[in-house]
């Protein structure tokens, strides 16, 4: 394992091309256990989100704005998880903790946190219109608007990632090449750069403010309005039905707070959306029944 350190007296600084992710190196006796745990998490996350995406695409009853955005979120979780966990699993299995600068930059480019914030805000707004303005919901949340909102979420998120990635690719790294994390993280990487990072930090702050604060406020305002509307429902049964419709939005608000929990959040969300959603369960049972009927016919 090669560890380089900058010599302040040297005239030429030695650039580094690879980093060493320290990860769980202090727990060598738990490497196999951790590998098994994260492998289960990865399989469950991928299976849950793929199942959600396939059901939404194939079942006509789920072709509604709510499930359209949920399908986008599931697709995002698939990409997001596949960016982080496979590299971590390989490191735990082989013991190779090195990662190239190019790989770090690619991980950062596909982290897509801005896309996630935007999608969660859009989903909250969708639930706000459905619950607080149901008579005009079908007209306001039409297919064209849904497509535009989803496209804007993806495009703006990719644009933010591209800008920061372009700036990051110009940096020179020297000194210690250790990252005390189990995957690439932005803050420790910036500290390892011997370039001027002030512009990068300013741009990151501005982009974070643009994408995080407005989406959080929109989600918060939508949630408050929805809860106030629910509390005005006179009957207990009516409140229960409305809360059932709103359960996904509450999960979204929690997700905004926990967006940096890159491993467990995608898995938990896929389980929540698939196990607690009646429409998805109904679509799954329908698909399974059709498969069984086809098998009987063939038999």
N, C-alpha and C positions, 0 to 999 in steps of 0.2 A: 504494500500500500504506500503510495507516494504522497508525501506531504511537503508542499513547498512553502517557504516563508520569504517574504520580501526582505532584502538586506538594504536598510536605509542608506548605507554608505556606498552602495553600488551605483555606478553611473547609469547603467542600463537596467531597467526593471524587467524581471523575468515574467513573461505573460503565462497565464495558465489556460489550458484548453479543456481541462476536466475538473470536476468537483467530486468530493467524497461526501456522500450523504451518511451522516452518523447513524441516523435512525434509531434502531433498537440494539445497538452494538453492546450496550451495558447489560443486555439480557440474553447472553448466548445460549443459555440452557432452555430458553423459551422460543427459540427460532422456529422449530417445527410446529409448536402449538400456535404461535402467532400466524404462521403461514396457513395452517388449517383454518383458523378463525377468519382471516381475511379472504381466503378462497371461498368459504361459505358465504360471506358477505357479498363478494363479487358475483357469485353465481345467483344468489337470491335477488340482488339488485338488477342484474341483467335480465333474468327470467321474468321478474315482476314487471319491469318497464317494457320489455318486448311484448309480453302478454297484453298489457294495457294498450300499447300502440296497435297491435294486430287486431284486437277486438274492436277498437274505435274505427279502424279503417274498413273492416269487413262487415260490421253490423250497421245496417241502415238506421236503426233506432237511435244510434249514438252519434249520428251526424247532426249535432247541435253545436252552438257556440261553446258551451261549457266543455264538452268533450273534445272539440276541436283544439281548444287551448290546452286541455289536459294531454292530448296526444303530442302536441308540441313540447310540453314539459317532459313527457316520458322520453321523447327522442333526444332532448337535451341531456337528460340524466344518463342515457346510454353513452353519449359522446363524452360527457364529463367524467363519468366513472372509468371509462376505458382509457382516459388520458392519465389517470393517477394510479389505479390499483394494479394493472398488469406489471408495471415497472417495480412497484413495491413487492409484489409476489416473487418476481424474478430475483430481487435482491435478497429476500428472506431465504429463498431456496438455494441459491448459488453462493451467497456470501459476497457477491460483487456489488459494492456500494458506489462505484464510480459512475458518473453521468457526465456526458459532454456538455459544453456550453450550448451547442446547437439544440440538444435534446431539452435542456432547461428552457430555452427560448420557445421551442415548440410547445412544451407543456403550458407555458404561460399564455401563448397565443390561443390555445384551445381550452383554457379554463372556463371562459364564457360566463363569468359571474355576472357581467352586465346584462347578458341575455336573460339569465335567470331572474334577476331583479325585475326586468321589464315584463317578462311573462307573468310573474306572480302579481304584479300590479294590474296587468290587463285582466287576469282571472278574477281579481278582487272587484274590479270595475264591472265586469260581466255579471257577477253575483249581485252587485249593488243594483244594477238595472233590473235584473230578474226579480228581485225581492221588493225593492222600493218603488219601482215603476213598471209593474208587470203588464199593464194594458198597452204600453208602447214599446215593450221589450222586443217583440218580433220585428217591428219596423226599424227600431234604432240599431239593434245588434244583428244586422243582416250579413249575408255571406261575404259581400264585398268589404264591409268594414272589418269583419273578423280577419280576413286575409291581409288587409292592409295593416292592422294592428300587430298581427303575428310577424309579418314581413319586416315591419319597422323595428320590432324587438330584436330579431335576428341580425338585421343589417347594422343597426346602431351598436349592438354588442360586438359584432365582428370588427366594426370600424374602430371602436375604442381599443380593442385588443391589438389591432393592426398598428395603430399609432404608437402605443406603448412598446410593442414588439420591435418596431422600426427604430425607436430610440435606444432600446436595450441592445439591439444588435450592433450598435456603434461603440459600445463600451469596451474598454480593455480591462481585464481582470488580472490582478497580481496579488502576491502576498499569500496568506493562508488560503488553502482551497477546500476547507471543511465547511459543510453546511449542517448545522445541528438540527436536522429534520429528517423525516422519512420520505419526503418528496420535495421537489423544488418549491421554494417560498421566496416571494419577492423581496422582503425586507432584508434577510441575511445576504442575499445575492448582491443587492445594492451596496451593502457594507464592504463586500469583497472587491468592489470596483476601484481602480485607481484613476478613473476618469472623473470629470466634474459631473456630479449627479443632480445638481440643483435644478436644472431644467426638467429632468425626468421626474423628480419629486413634485415639482410644481404642476406639470401636466397630469401626473397621476392623481394629485389632490383635486384638480379641477374636474377631471373625468369622474372621479369617485363621487364628488359633490353633485355632478350633473345626473349621474345614473342611480346613485343610492338614495340621496335625500328626497328627490321628487317622487320616486317610486315608493319609498317607504311612507311618505306623507299621503300619497294617493291610497295605498293599502290601508293605512290607519284611518283615514277619513271614511273610506268605503265601509270598513268594519264597524266604526262607530255608528254610521247611518243605518247599517243593516241591523245591528243590535237594538238600536232605538226603535226601528220599525217592528222588529220581532216582539219587543216588550209591549207594543201597542196592540198586538193580536189578542183578542179577548179570550179565546178558549185555550185550555191547556193543550188539547190535541193539535190545534192550529199552530201553537208555538213549537210543539215537537216536530211537526212536519216541516216548518220553516227552518228550524235549527238543523234538521237532517239535510236540507238543501244547502245550508250555509256551512256545513262541516268542512268542506274542502277549502273555503276561504279562510277559516280559522287556522287550518294547517298551513296555508300560505303565509299568514302573518308570522307564525312561528318560524317558518323557513327563512324569512327575511332576516330574523335575528340570528339564525344559526347557519348562515350561508357558507361560512368557512369550515363547517364540519363536513369535510369532503367525503368521508367514508360512510358514516352511518346514515346521514340525512337522505341520500338517494334511496337507500334500501328501505328505510322506515316509510318514506313517502309512497313508494311502490306498494308496500304492504297496506298502508292506510287507504290509498285510493282503490286498491283492488278488493280488499276484504270488507271494507265498510261501505262500499258503493253498491246499492241495490241494482242499478242498471248494468253495471259491469258484471256483477254476479249472474244476472239474468242472461246476459249475452254469452257468458262463459258456459252456463248450463245448456243454453240453446246450441252452442257449437259442439259441445260434448255429445249431446243427444243426437245431433245430425251425424256425427262421426260414427256413433254406435249403430245408427240405422243403416248407414252405408256399409258397415262391416257385416251386418246381418244379411243385407241384400246380396253381397258378394259371396257370403257363406252358403 
